[in-house]
Amino acid sequence: MDFSWQLLISVSLGYLLLLFLTAYCAERGWIPQNLARHPLVYILALGVYCSAFAYYGSVGLAYHLGYGYLALYLGLAIALVFSAIILRPIHDLSRSYQLASLADLFAFRYRSRWVGFLTTLGVVLAMLPMLALQIQAITDTITLLDPNTMAWPLALLICLILLAFSILFGARDIAPTEKHRGLMFALAFESLFKLVAFLIIGGVAALEVFGSWQGITQWSTLALNPQFQTPPLQPVQWFSLLLMFVSAPLVLPHLFQLLFRETSNLSRLRMASWAMPIYLLLMALPVMPILWAGQSLGSTTSPEYFSLSLGLLLDKPWVTWLAYLGGLSAAAGITVLASISMASMAMNHLVLPFYKPSFSADVYRWLLWVRRLLIGVVIGLSYALYLLLNQVQNLTSLGITAFTGLLQLLPGILGLLFWAGANRKGFVSGLTLGLLIWASSLAIPMLAESLSFGNQLRMGFALEADHWSLTTLVSLGINALAFVLVSLFTRTSKEEKDAAHTCVITSVDRRHRLPLKARNVSEFIETLSRPLGRIMAEREVKRALKTLGFPLGEYRPYALRRLRDTIEANLSGLMGPSVAQALVARYLPYEQSERAERDDIYFFEQRLDGYHHQLTGMAAELDRLRRHHRETLYNLPIGVCSLASDGEILLWNRVMADMTGIIEAEAIGARLDSLPANWYDLLDSFLKGQSNKLTVEQPNADGRGKRWFSLHRSAQVQRRDEPLEGTVILLEDETEHKLLESELVHSERLASIGRLAAGVAHEIGNPITGIDCLAQDLKYVSDPAEQQLIADQIREQAGRVTKIVRSLVNFAHAGQGDGKTDHQPYPLRQVVQDAIDLLSLSRDAQRVIFINEVADDLTVLCEAQRLSQVFINLLGNARDASPDGEVIRIQAEAEVESAIVEVIDRGTGIPADVIDHIFDPFFTTKEVGKGTGLGLFLAYTIVEEHYGHMAVDSPAFAAEGIGTRFTIRLPLHRLLPEVTP
Amino acid sequence: MSLSLLLKLLILPFYLLLPFSLDGTETVQLWYLPFLIWTGLILVNALAEYLRSRR
């Protein structure tokens, strides 16, 4: 069968149209989702790696290097085996920071636009031979099938079709998260097609040429014949090749795009690590049978095209068609995807850093069209190189030249992943030297050779005399050496060190807790409007907020820092990290602060949580311990809140959220002053106070009743190398305790009344007796004036009884029930006098003398009855401890904002061994039945409720070794001293 | 070190030396041997990935 170029081109167009339709149907959702999004589609799409270089070139490689051709497949397989160490970190980085290419990654890590520029330049220069190779493969095969073909117009036509394909399915949107589902499906289709085609050709070679499996074995034995024997593979050649192809998933722009951009699903990357090698194995398997079949049939074509000539020699046109379309498929896939990814790289690092678009126009549209234009430029340059190369070089030479150039990026990648000390100067030095050696020893000689020689197909210079492996190792060695030495002996900037923490796999991304100048989302939009224009600024801020799940009214410093990071990442996806970093650093700056930089603890914890599935061994155990402590802290039955020195909340546990009604997500990262007013007032006043412990009451949120909270605080523990910062506050709900305590107070009050009962009976009995006598006298008195006098006396006695009863009733009921307190300004002297009056009802009242020396002008804000309970308890104890006729003094004086009240007796004093326990509940030294042990405890509690403090000193009269002095400090009420009850 | 990583490190030398697996046999009758070894390595790697996914 004759193959005319017209027929060939028609069939080619038909096949490319089929790819178009496949992509279109997938893009429009006409293909069932469970098929279009099947993980196998992703795995097959990775088969784009097996370009025409693998499809045709691997047979040529096998011809020259025997099993050395396996490096092409095993290199990628090894990289995928260790994907958790090599690929996963880059996947995470590219997802988190919207890094679309290796140049983005380097610019992000080494913090320099020149790094991105140089990387892009290197990748473009190295990839052009690879893309020219694809065009050459197509035209070579057409020329081979129809020698009368005019190659260059056909190549141009195919390039234009691929350009249209790339633009239609690879540059439809500018969003950094853009996925090319149609393109992916088409790539999977073409990968499957070329795999099936290659396997069939291999099968045909085995069955048609050798007849059977045994036939191959017999032939392979014959292959020992020096005529067909391949030269032995040298280890240096093997390891040079392996180095090139191990680095392939990182340095090939189209593989980078597939592995790190087209899927956010890590399980697919994990699946690729074992499934993709199966694909590679199947692609590698037919190579030797095809080679031997070509040799066996005496093919006169280049070994690279044995798969094509097999059908011709066997007179099986369908095999030739299959081989041709498989090759076309392999070449088309890489051309489309590589041009898309290289265009994106070129825009971010060759255009945008040096040309600022006008943001008043629709910048998204501008970016999209520039990307489309750049796709055209990439394909155009590939075509131009193809013309310059003039089909002189074989595919293997072109492929090895391209891979050697790309290999120069390997030291930079290793530095990025494993060495925090690497810096941009080292990277630029190493890469420049490596590229210069590559260009001078491989690329330029190849071009020179092509320009000097005529149009002929012959094995090029590269595989002869093992020139290429020497160049590969020398260029890589000098590159790596320069990279290390320059990095070691030059200064690494702070930005690079910070980026190293993010990139190096042994580090965790540690951000600093720096205050931003922009205080809320509106200010973000305002400031970003200047460089981006209002529309784009709003759109980017809202997109970042949506990603983070934050509201438009977000104001928390932590949230604003994350918003800034996300905006930077999104802009990085649009314009590259260099432009994004510069833009964000300028328009969303941090405030200049004298304070030492602090880790953003919450962010740090979240990152650690994200990593913990990857940890093994001791690191995993330590992380388990960390999470255990974290959970313990979080589930403590007491509210815990950790505050930085600037008031930012770093920790807000579950009970804290329950008690305050402020959920953790709203509290963490907020400043204290942004909490609801009641909680801010409470926490802020506590922090500003001197005391480390405080009990306060707080109205309920529903306005009904009150709750009591006990606050404790302690400064953060100082770490070895960092100054002290922040405070931990514990918040305990004491409401139930307080209600119980209130019950206790009431019981104690009733007990006091009980103890007073005998005295009260006596006090009431006397006037009642008097009234009785007066009433009897009344019968015998007829004089109205005398009757009036007796009546007045009866009323006087009745009034005395009423006063006693009323004071008892007041005392008994004060503060009972719901525990509500009602603090009112009240003269301190009167409080003390009320207590003395009540005690005077006691039968023992006459034994001691109470002297109230409290000044009249001292007013306290108090609940008078509860405060009088304090003095009743203190004076009662003093009376019990004092000998008969002794004096008990109550003195008070003002001291700044406080009233200092002293209750001094001359009793037996308190033994030193019990003085530390006298305020403990149920502690008593009295006989059983005479004391409950609650008196001083309640007195202490009541004083604290009044924001006061009580202390004891015994002996009060040291010289004599007797007496006790209770000192009570109460806040004075000065604002309304005239108010009295 | 996890078992999955250990398995991967164990198979690495086989990957690195795969093309030399026929050296010393003085024959290429077992031309498919590298592919058989490779298949074994794929299975071991799949096992390692399975172990990793269970962690």
Contacts between the chains, C-beta under 8 A, distances in Angstrom:
chain1	res1	chain2	res2	distance
A	66	B	19	7.1
A	67	B	18	7.5
A	67	B	19	3.6
A	67	B	20	7.9
A	67	B	22	7.1
A	67	B	34	6.0
A	68	B	19	5.8
A	70	B	18	6.2
A	70	B	19	5.3
A	70	B	34	6.6
A	71	B	19	7.5
A	74	B	15	5.7
A	74	B	18	6.1
A	74	B	38	7.5
A	77	B	15	6.9
A	77	B	38	7.9
A	77	B	42	7.9
A	78	B	12	7.1
A	78	B	15	5.2
A	78	B	16	7.8
A	81	B	8	5.5
A	81	B	11	7.2
A	81	B	12	7.4
A	81	B	15	7.3
A	81	B	45	5.2
A	82	B	8	6.4
A	84	B	5	7.8
A	84	B	52	7.1
A	216	B	31	7.3
A	217	B	29	5.2
A	217	B	31	7.5
A	220	B	28	4.3
A	220	B	29	6.0
A	220	B	31	4.6
A	221	B	27	6.6
A	221	B	28	6.8
A	221	B	29	5.6
A	223	B	28	5.7
A	224	B	27	7.2
A	224	B	28	6.6
A	233	B	19	5.7
A	233	B	20	7.2
A	235	B	20	7.9
A	238	B	19	6.0
A	238	B	20	7.7
A	242	B	16	7.2
A	270	B	49	6.0
A	270	B	52	7.5
A	270	B	53	6.7
A	273	B	45	6.9
A	273	B	49	5.8
A	274	B	42	6.5
A	274	B	45	5.3
A	274	B	46	4.1
A	274	B	49	5.1
A	277	B	38	7.7
A	277	B	41	7.9
A	277	B	42	5.0
A	277	B	45	7.0
A	278	B	42	6.0
A	281	B	35	6.6
A	281	B	38	5.6
A	281	B	39	6.7
A	281	B	42	6.7
A	284	B	35	7.3
A	284	B	38	8.0
A	285	B	35	5.9
A	288	B	31	6.0
A	613	B	55	7.0
A	616	B	1	6.7
A	616	B	2	4.4
A	616	B	5	7.3
A	616	B	55	8.0
A	617	B	1	6.4
A	617	B	2	7.5
